[in-house]
Amino acid sequence: MLLAGLDPVALDFWAAKHVLVPTASSIGYDKTDSLNPENTESDGLGEAFGVWLGLTKDELLRSNYNVTMDENRMNIITKSSSTSSSSVSSPISGFEIIVMVLSLTVVIFLFLRRRR
C-alpha cells in the first residue's frame, strides 16, 4: 500500500484509522484504542495517538499550514492493485511503514515546538 498526501495530519489520521487499526485488529491486537486517531484520552500509560496528532495539528495551524483531522475536508482517492500483497516481498512490513509515517507527525510537531 502506498499512501501520499500534502497534509501530514490528514495522511496520518486516515492511515491510522483505515489501515493501522484494522491491520492491528486483523493480526490479533485487541487494544487498538491507543492507535485510534479519534481517541483523545489518556489511559494511564500515556496519551492516545489522537492526542499527539491533535497537538501536531494545532502546532502546524499556528505555523500557517493548512492541515485537518476532519475526514469531510480530506480528498481521498483509493485504488486497488492487481498485485496481491502476499506476492510482493518487502523487508519492511506494512505495519512498520505505517508506524514510520505516524512517527513523522510527532517529529514535525517536536521540530516546530523547538523553533518557538
CYANA upper distance limits for C-alpha pairs under 8 A (distance plus 0.5 A):
  1 MET  CA     94 GLY  CA      7.76
  3 LEU  CA     11 LEU  CA      7.96
  3 LEU  CA     15 ALA  CA      8.21
  4 ALA  CA     11 LEU  CA      7.58
  5 GLY  CA     10 ALA  CA      8.44
  5 GLY  CA     11 LEU  CA      6.56
  6 LEU  CA     11 LEU  CA      8.48
  7 ASP  CA     11 LEU  CA      6.61
  7 ASP  CA     66 ASN  CA      7.82
  7 ASP  CA     67 VAL  CA      6.05
  7 ASP  CA     68 THR  CA      8.01
  8 PRO  CA     12 ASP  CA      6.54
  8 PRO  CA     67 VAL  CA      7.87
  8 PRO  CA    105 THR  CA      7.07
  9 VAL  CA     13 PHE  CA      6.49
  9 VAL  CA     53 LEU  CA      7.28
  9 VAL  CA     56 THR  CA      7.94
  9 VAL  CA     57 LYS  CA      6.72
  9 VAL  CA     67 VAL  CA      6.53
  9 VAL  CA     68 THR  CA      6.69
  9 VAL  CA     69 MET  CA      6.96
  9 VAL  CA    105 THR  CA      7.32
 10 ALA  CA     14 TRP  CA      6.48
 10 ALA  CA     67 VAL  CA      7.16
 10 ALA  CA     68 THR  CA      6.04
 10 ALA  CA     69 MET  CA      5.97
 10 ALA  CA     70 ASP  CA      8.18
 10 ALA  CA     71 GLU  CA      8.18
 10 ALA  CA     74 MET  CA      7.35
 11 LEU  CA     15 ALA  CA      6.43
 12 ASP  CA     16 ALA  CA      6.39
 12 ASP  CA     53 LEU  CA      8.42
 12 ASP  CA    101 VAL  CA      7.21
 12 ASP  CA    102 LEU  CA      6.03
 12 ASP  CA    105 THR  CA      7.76
 13 PHE  CA     17 LYS  CA      6.61
 13 PHE  CA     37 PRO  CA      6.10
 13 PHE  CA     53 LEU  CA      8.14
 13 PHE  CA     69 MET  CA      6.77
 14 TRP  CA     18 HIS  CA      6.26
 14 TRP  CA     19 VAL  CA      8.12
 14 TRP  CA     71 GLU  CA      8.21
 15 ALA  CA     19 VAL  CA      5.57
 15 ALA  CA     20 LEU  CA      6.68
 15 ALA  CA     98 ILE  CA      7.49
 16 ALA  CA     20 LEU  CA      5.05
 16 ALA  CA     21 VAL  CA      6.41
 16 ALA  CA     35 LEU  CA      7.18
 16 ALA  CA     36 ASN  CA      6.90
 16 ALA  CA     37 PRO  CA      6.82
 16 ALA  CA     98 ILE  CA      8.00
 16 ALA  CA    102 LEU  CA      8.20
 17 LYS  CA     21 VAL  CA      6.19
 17 LYS  CA     22 PRO  CA      8.00
 17 LYS  CA     36 ASN  CA      6.46
 17 LYS  CA     37 PRO  CA      6.81
 18 HIS  CA     22 PRO  CA      6.90
 19 VAL  CA     23 THR  CA      6.37
 19 VAL  CA     98 ILE  CA      8.39
 20 LEU  CA     24 ALA  CA      6.47
 20 LEU  CA     35 LEU  CA      7.93
 20 LEU  CA     95 PHE  CA      7.18
 20 LEU  CA     98 ILE  CA      7.06
 21 VAL  CA     25 SER  CA      6.63
 21 VAL  CA     32 THR  CA      6.53
 21 VAL  CA     35 LEU  CA      6.81
 21 VAL  CA     36 ASN  CA      7.02
 22 PRO  CA     26 SER  CA      6.56
 23 THR  CA     27 ILE  CA      6.87
 23 THR  CA     95 PHE  CA      7.82
 24 ALA  CA     28 GLY  CA      7.01
 24 ALA  CA     29 TYR  CA      5.64
 24 ALA  CA     30 ASP  CA      8.17
 24 ALA  CA     32 THR  CA      7.57
 24 ALA  CA     95 PHE  CA      8.42
 25 SER  CA     29 TYR  CA      5.49
 25 SER  CA     30 ASP  CA      6.44
 25 SER  CA     32 THR  CA      7.62
 32 THR  CA     36 ASN  CA      6.86
 33 ASP  CA     39 ASN  CA      7.11
 33 ASP  CA     48 ALA  CA      7.63
 34 SER  CA     39 ASN  CA      7.52
 34 SER  CA     47 GLU  CA      7.87
 34 SER  CA     48 ALA  CA      4.77
 34 SER  CA     49 PHE  CA      6.23
 34 SER  CA     50 GLY  CA      8.32
 35 LEU  CA     39 ASN  CA      8.42
 35 LEU  CA     48 ALA  CA      7.01
 35 LEU  CA     49 PHE  CA      5.94
 35 LEU  CA     50 GLY  CA      8.09
 36 ASN  CA     48 ALA  CA      7.83
 36 ASN  CA     49 PHE  CA      6.91
 36 ASN  CA     50 GLY  CA      6.91
 37 PRO  CA     48 ALA  CA      8.18
 37 PRO  CA     49 PHE  CA      6.11
 37 PRO  CA     50 GLY  CA      4.49
 37 PRO  CA     51 VAL  CA      8.31
 37 PRO  CA     53 LEU  CA      7.54
 38 GLU  CA     50 GLY  CA      5.88
 39 ASN  CA     48 ALA  CA      6.63
 39 ASN  CA     49 PHE  CA      7.61
 39 ASN  CA     50 GLY  CA      5.55
 39 ASN  CA     51 VAL  CA      7.67
 40 THR  CA     47 GLU  CA      7.76
 40 THR  CA     48 ALA  CA      6.37
 40 THR  CA     49 PHE  CA      7.85
 40 THR  CA     50 GLY  CA      5.39
 40 THR  CA     51 VAL  CA      5.18
 41 GLU  CA     47 GLU  CA      6.67
 41 GLU  CA     48 ALA  CA      6.41
 41 GLU  CA     50 GLY  CA      8.41
 41 GLU  CA     51 VAL  CA      7.50
 42 SER  CA     46 GLY  CA      6.10
 42 SER  CA     47 GLU  CA      4.79
 42 SER  CA     48 ALA  CA      6.46
 43 ASP  CA     47 GLU  CA      7.04
 43 ASP  CA     48 ALA  CA      7.99
 47 GLU  CA     51 VAL  CA      6.50
 47 GLU  CA     52 TRP  CA      7.83
 48 ALA  CA     52 TRP  CA      7.64
 49 PHE  CA     53 LEU  CA      6.57
 50 GLY  CA     54 GLY  CA      6.42
 51 VAL  CA     55 LEU  CA      6.80
 52 TRP  CA     56 THR  CA      6.62
 52 TRP  CA    106 VAL  CA      7.50
 53 LEU  CA     57 LYS  CA      6.60
 53 LEU  CA    105 THR  CA      7.57
 53 LEU  CA    106 VAL  CA      7.98
 54 GLY  CA     58 ASP  CA      6.67
 54 GLY  CA     69 MET  CA      8.31
 55 LEU  CA     59 GLU  CA      6.70
 55 LEU  CA    109 PHE  CA      7.88
 56 THR  CA     60 LEU  CA      6.65
 56 THR  CA    105 THR  CA      7.18
 56 THR  CA    106 VAL  CA      7.31
 56 THR  CA    108 ILE  CA      7.84
 56 THR  CA    109 PHE  CA      5.30
 57 LYS  CA     61 LEU  CA      6.59
 57 LYS  CA     67 VAL  CA      6.86
 57 LYS  CA     68 THR  CA      7.36
 57 LYS  CA     69 MET  CA      8.18
 58 ASP  CA     62 ARG  CA      6.70
 59 GLU  CA     63 SER  CA      6.88
 59 GLU  CA    109 PHE  CA      7.05
 59 GLU  CA    112 LEU  CA      7.52
 59 GLU  CA    113 ARG  CA      7.73
 60 LEU  CA     64 ASN  CA      6.92
 60 LEU  CA     65 TYR  CA      5.79
 60 LEU  CA     66 ASN  CA      8.07
 60 LEU  CA     67 VAL  CA      7.60
 60 LEU  CA    109 PHE  CA      7.98
 60 LEU  CA    112 LEU  CA      8.17
 61 LEU  CA     65 TYR  CA      5.62
 61 LEU  CA     66 ASN  CA      6.78
 61 LEU  CA     67 VAL  CA      7.17
 68 THR  CA     73 ARG  CA      7.61
 68 THR  CA     74 MET  CA      8.09
 70 ASP  CA     74 MET  CA      7.34
 83 THR  CA     87 SER  CA      7.50
 83 THR  CA     88 VAL  CA      8.09
 84 SER  CA     88 VAL  CA      7.57
 92 ILE  CA     96 GLU  CA      6.75
 92 ILE  CA     97 ILE  CA      7.33
 93 SER  CA     97 ILE  CA      6.96
 94 GLY  CA     98 ILE  CA      6.82
 95 PHE  CA     99 VAL  CA      6.78
 96 GLU  CA    100 MET  CA      6.70
 97 ILE  CA    101 VAL  CA      6.80
 98 ILE  CA    102 LEU  CA      6.62
 99 VAL  CA    103 SER  CA      6.50
100 MET  CA    104 LEU  CA      6.87
101 VAL  CA    105 THR  CA      7.67
102 LEU  CA    106 VAL  CA      7.65
103 SER  CA    107 VAL  CA      6.87
104 LEU  CA    108 ILE  CA      6.69
105 THR  CA    109 PHE  CA      6.69
106 VAL  CA    110 LEU  CA      6.67
107 VAL  CA    111 PHE  CA      6.53
108 ILE  CA    112 LEU  CA      6.63
109 PHE  CA    113 ARG  CA      6.52
110 LEU  CA    114 ARG  CA      6.67
111 PHE  CA    115 ARG  CA      7.03
112 LEU  CA    116 ARG  CA      7.50
